[in-house]
Amino acid sequence: MLDEPERFVDHAYETGEGPLYHPDEDRLYWVDIPNGHMYRYDFETDEREQCYSGPSVGGFTIQADGSLLLFKENGSITIWNDGHEKTVIPEIPEERGSRFNDVIAGPNGRVFCGTMPPDGRLYRLDPDGSLTLLISDLAVSNGLGFSPDNTRVYFAETEAETIWSFEYDADSGTLSDREPFVSTVGDAGFPDGLTVDAEGYVWSARWNGGCVVRHHPDDGRVVDRFSLPARKVSCITFGGPNYEHAYVTTATAGNDRSVEGKGAGAVFRFTPDVSGVPEFRSRIEPNS
């Protein structure tokens, strides 16, 4: 039985999101979406700092060269390297007034990236900077993950209370045969960010559920549930040199901790009995 997860960073972020471990730097990055801030924690120096302030970042990936690919408001995508930015896509006209929400790099350097309602969409961004619309009319596009053999993609559609499963062709980047993997109707909370561990099990953060849930890859059944002292659990990732720790972001959503729970908005850490795996790197070229 796990002890209560520790408050790794005890700060009341409005919407802490997108934790991602950067192995080159031995740092953990995450964002506070509404406030347009990005933060990082340096494991060597034991220091936390705000490293970005600007248009809201709804998700990001690590590029092959170690820079970050930021997915922002209005469909803007930039390459960020310690404050220096290059534009990939200045905006997507259909996303004006919206923003990206959760993204993931896949094999061969592509990125799958979703956007918020009222017309939520899922796109694929290819290394040459071209963008392909894959799905529209989504009820909050959210967490994404790949099976260990890269033949399946998991995708959370939050307000549909569903984690979907797709067949995936890594050579072409094609998603097909969409089917429900998990329905959270009647369960605790809505499916938010997710990750896949080294054994292929899917970990789902539960917004308004105060927990992360581990699902069996064969049939989606719940095999473990880890409670957190915050209601709005937004995302989970694995990190550390051996990817042995789980890092979990949470949110206050502008409310007091007396409403959202002890430690709401903090970044939590716990150590499960399974490790994670490194995330794929994006390989997107900036506009010339």
N, C-alpha and C positions, 0 to 999 in steps of 0.2 A: 504494500500500500504506500503510495507516495505521500510525502509530507505536503503541506500547503505550499503551492508555488511561491517562490520569492519574488518580491518586487525588484526586478533587476534595475529598472529606471523608474523611480517613484515620482512621476510627474503627471498631472491631470490633463493629458492631451485631449483636445475636443474630439478628434477622430484619429487616434493613432492607427496607422495602417502600414501594410507593405513591408514587414521586416525582411531583410535579405542580408545574408552573411557574405562579406567580400573576402575570399581567402587570400588574395594577393596582399591586402592591407591588414589582415587580421582585425577587421572592423565589422560591426553590425550597423546597417543603415535602416532607417524607417522614416515615415512622414507623418505630419499632422495636417490632414488634407485641407480643412476649411481655412486654416491660417496661412497656408502657402509656405510651410516650413519643412525642411528636411534636416534630420539629425543623424549623427553617427557616434558610435562608442568604440574607442580604441582599447582593445584588450591588453596591449602591451603597456600603455601608460595609465590605464584605468580612468580615462577621461571621456566625458561626453561633451559634444559641442553641436550647436546649430551650424550647418554648413551651407544652407541654401535658404533664401527668402525670395518669393516672387509669386507668379501665377501658380495656382494649386496644382500639385502633382498627385495624380491618382494611382500611379504605379511606375515602376522603373525596372530595368534589367541591367546586368553588367555586360559591357561590350568585351569583345575578344582582347582589346588592348588595355582593359581595366577601367576605362571611363564608364560613365553611367548614361543610359538612354532614358530620358525623362518623358513621360506621357502626361500631358497637361490639360488645361482648360481649352475649350474651343477646338479640340482635335490637334493641338500643337504638339510636335514631337521634336526634342532637341537632344544633342549629345553634350553632356556636361562633364567637365574635368576640372574639379576644384575651382569652380566659379567661372570658368571659360566655357562658352556655349557655341555650338554650331547647329544650324537649323537643318532638320530632315524634312519636316512638313510644317509650314507656318500655321495652317489651320485646315480644318475640314468644314466646308460650308454647312453641311448637315448637322454639325456638332456645335455650332455657335450657340452659346448660352448653356452648353452642357460641358462635360469633362470625361476624361478617361477614368476607369475604375477597375483596377486589377489587371495585370498583364503578366505574361510569362514568355521567356525565350525557349525555343525548342531546338531539336536537332537541326543542323545545317544553318543555324543562325537566324531563322525566322522568328517573329514575335506574334503571338496572339494577344489581342488587346480589345477590351470591352469598354463600352460607354454607358452613361447613366440614362434613365428615363427623362422625358416622356417617350422617347423613341430609342430605347436601348439597343445597341448593336454590338456585334462581335466582328472584328476585322482580323485579317492576317497582313502583317507588314513583312515584305520580302527584303533580302539584303540590298537590292538595287533601289530601295525606297518606295517601291510601288505598293499600293494599299488595295486589298481586295475585301469587299463586304461579304461576310459569310452568313450571318444570321441577323435579322432585324426584329423589331417589336418584342424586345426582351424586357422582362420585369426585374431589372437590376442585374446586369452582367457582373459576375463576381469571380471567385477563385478558380484557378486552373492548375492542372497537374498532369504529368505523363506517367504511364505505367513503366516499370523498369525495362521492358523490352521495346518501348516506344511504339507500340502498336495501338495504344488506347490513350485518349485524352478525357480527363474528367473536368467538368465545368459546372459551377454553381450558379443557378439562377435564383437569386435570393427570394424575391416576393412570390415566385412560383413554388417556393418551398421544395425545390428539387435540385439534386445533383445529377447531371446528365453524363452519359458515357458515349463516346464516339469511337468508331474505328479510325485509325490514323495512318496515313501513308507518309512516312518521313521523307521520301524522295520528292513527292509532289507538293507536300503540305496540305493535302486534302483531308477534310473531315467528312465522315459518312456514317450511315446507320445509327443515327441518334436514338438513344433509348434511355429511360429512367434507370439510374443506378441506385439512388436513395431518394425516398420521399420523407420529408421531415414534418409532414402534416400530423398534428397531434403530439409531436415530440417537443423538446425544449428548444425554443429559439429558431431562428432562420439561418440557413446555410450561408456563410460568408466566405472568407478566404480559406484556402486549403493547401495542403502539401501531401506528397507521397513519400513514405519512408523506404528504407533499404529493402524491406520485405514486400513492398508493393501495396501496403495498406494505406488507405486514404484517411488523412486527418482533416476534420472539418471544424472550423471555428463557428460558434453559434451566437449570432447577434441576438440579444435579449434572452439568451439561454444560459449565460454564466458558465460555459464549459467549452471544451474541445472534445470531439468524439472521434474514435478510431473505427473505421469501417473495413470489413473483410473485402478483399478485391474480387472474390468470386461472386458474391451475392449482395454485398452492401450491408450485411448485418452488423450491428454494433458489437464490437468485441471489447471496447474499453471506453470509459467516459471519465474525463478529468475536470473537476470543478475548479473554478476560479472565483475569487471574491470580487467580481465585477460582472455586471449583467451583460454589457455590450462587448462581446468578444469578437474582434474583427479579423484577425489573421494569425496564422502560425507558420513558422519556418524552423528548420534545423540549422545549427551553427556551431562554431568552435572548430578547431583544427581537425577533429575527427567527426564532426557533425553529431556530437553526442548529446547536446542540449537542445531543448525545444524553447523557442522564444515566441511569445504571444503578445500581440498588441491589443489594447482595449480602448474604449471611448467613454467620455462623459456625455457627448452629444449636447454640450452646453448646460447640463444639469449638475446639481451638487452630488457629491459622493454619498450623501445620506439617501439620495434617490437611486443612484446607479450602482451603489455597492462599494464596499471597502476597497480602496485601491483603483477605482474606476479611472481610466485614462492612463494607467501605468503600463510599462512593458514588463511582462512577467517571464520568469525562467523556471523550468523544471527539467529533470533528467529521467526520461522514460527508459524502458528496457530494450529499446531499439534505437538505432541511429538513423540519421537522414543521409542524403546523398547531395553532392554539389549540384547546383542548378546549371542548366545550359547557359552558354554565352550568346548574346545577340551579336550579329555581324552586319549591322546596318550602316550604309555609307551616307554621309551628309550630302546636302545639295552642293553642287560645285559653284 
